[in-house]
Amino acid sequence: MASLNYKHLRYFWMVAKCGAIARACEQLHLTPQAVSGQLRELEDSLGVELFRRVGRGLELTDAGRRILSYAEEIFAIGDELLEVARDQTMTQSLPFAVGIADSVPKSVALRLVEPVLHLPEAVRLICREGRLTGLLADLAVHRLDMVIADRPMPANLNVRGYSHPLGESDLTVFGAPGLLETLSGSFPARLNGAPFLMPGDDVAIRLRLEQWFEANRLHPRIVGEFDDSALLKSFGQAGAGLFAAPTAIAAYVSDQYRVQPIGRIDSIAEQLFAITTERRLSHPAIVAIIQVARDQVFGATPRTPGRSRKTPPDPTLAPPQPARSRGRSRSSGNAA
């Protein structure tokens, strides 16, 4: 069986696109006699007539139109192949897909993940955001390399994963300058009757905040609840209410949202975890995130006197504690 001559097919494709042999010859840098001869050979090999002459031009036959559709697809795939090959020779990016639970403060996520773009290796960063259960499902089928969450791997999910501590920070309460002018007293009594913006039910820190209010006999006026931490801070910036954020990013929150800190809740710790399917970590982006978290984000947080915080072990050297899908539950870490 005769094989297809792709050179002849390209000449046919060019003539069909140009509508005339003379114009096609200008693109191909060939003589009309050479192109005409190649077209006749293609027609003979296929056993069909590709063009009919109309006046001084050429018109595709029905068979020619069908073959043109195949030729266009063939050469489009060829161009795509060349582009992929060219990209591979120029730079070979290492894909890194990270899921960020919507309960994780976006400003913390930015500081943790942004250094990945400056690694010596070329990394193509893919960020996904959503509820933790959905992200863990994607992690289980390897659509994600890592999930950043405000709690360790839930014990009730039948997903094999390992929780690597990123760090912890206590909380600072912030308010817009205009709102603070309407409040009197010292912290924490200043919270009594003040409008307050609470994190949503899916945020690990929510219950701890409610317990702290009750233990200190504080009764702020809850005016809003937000699953998205960035939206909560935006409402706080607008003066809708006071809000709590990790002390580790207090300077960033004050500068970015133009709010002022009014007090610190040192008895509540926000914890963040990197959840992966690997016990020992090898992806350079994951190693970089954990290093940045320990040395720059949480490691830079001033410690409250009388309260010690242990630096999380290096997960690349010491295996972290695996999640248990069945049996005894581990107590969850607290986060904002």
C-alpha angles and dihedrals in degrees: 000000000000116000124228116264103223093192090060090045091055091051089052091048092051093048091048092051093046096042094222138057093231094057091044090052090057090057094043096041091228134122120260090242092057094048093045090051092050091050091053090051090051092049091049092050092048095040094227138099111247103186138027122200116246112183106306094337139067130248126199118245121225089263090047092054092051092048091046090059090055092045092053091052093046094052093042089056089046091054089048090052091052092049092051091047091049092051092049093053093046098048135344107211121205108225116227119185115191127182118211117200110232089235091065114096108253093220090057091046090052093052091047099046104032095077088063087076090061100052119126087243117073105250127187105210119213116185124193125183130196147100116329096242092055093047092050090052089055090047091054092057092042097250085126130041095203142000123214110210141165092235137038123263107303110249094218096063119094092222124117109232144137127227115220113192112235097184144277139249135185120233136265124199117226137189140180113260093242092053093046090057089064094052125080135193133044131294128308096012086056088074094066108112092354119133109257133191113217129200115244127266092264092060111096093218094058098085093044091054092051090049091049091052090050095046091051093042091240122154111191118177106250105217100167146010123208134188090191111070094200091055090048091054091047090056088047090052089053090056097251093132149320118282141186126237135169114285087223089074098032094120091049093048092049093050099039098045099028094235132135130233114239103177147343130245102207096172094068119070124199111211129192128197137194108220117201139161090236126083093201116039124230107158106103092219093056092047090050093051093051091047092050091047093052099040105032115014107038098009090062094056112112111241120240111241112259094019121095125202121196118220108242114250118257103265091204088065105028120043113241124229111278120231117252115227093192138022128026115020122229118226112258123242118243124245144162 
